[in-house]
Amino acid sequence: MHRYAVDRPHAIHVARLSLKLSEPLMDLGSFPSDSLGRECLETAALLHDIGYFINPKGHHRHSCYIIRHAQETRDWGESTRSCVALLAYFHRKSFNPQKFGEFSKNTTWLTMAAILRIADGLDRGHCQQVEIRQIDVTPNTVELFVRGLQNEPLGHLMQIKAQGFDAIFHRQLLILRE
């Protein structure tokens, strides 16, 4: 997938953030504890912006298309390819589970989508400056203690990227900057 000129530092950072978020959130959503679920999440994080190759406008749609139809993904199982493609598609814009089609009732998939959205929102500026220092899960909240997050990405993260988080994890997301 090197030919698609993905912003590798951003993609790798989002993948790391996604995996870090998945660890304490696994039991709250229905995140699979097997390696396949982690692999799908990590792969989607690495490829979520691949659609920039076609056009930055609507890149989430282009990412989905490339993942579904690229030569490099033909050997993937259909369910894996679909999951990674849809995660890439829903990493941005509003979070509307009705648009998820067959995956709308799949809590595992919705959990992965919510995690990817938060991870991508944390690195909105593509600067790799945000670090998750600690994650505390209480009966009512998920508290992310982060370093390096500026005001503008925080607003976008809480207004757009965190949509659906409380419905999926049954807790309010709190971002606490150090």
Secondary structure, DSSP 8 states (H G I E B T S, - for coil): -GGG---HHHHHHHHHHHHHHHHHHTTTTT---SHHHHHHHHHHHHHTTGGGGT-STTHHHHHHHHHHH-GGGTTS-HHHHHHHHHHHHTTSS---GGGGGGGGG-HHHHHHHHHHHHHHHHTTTS----EEEEEEE-SSEEEEEEES--HHHHHHIIIIITTTHHHHHSSEEEEEE-
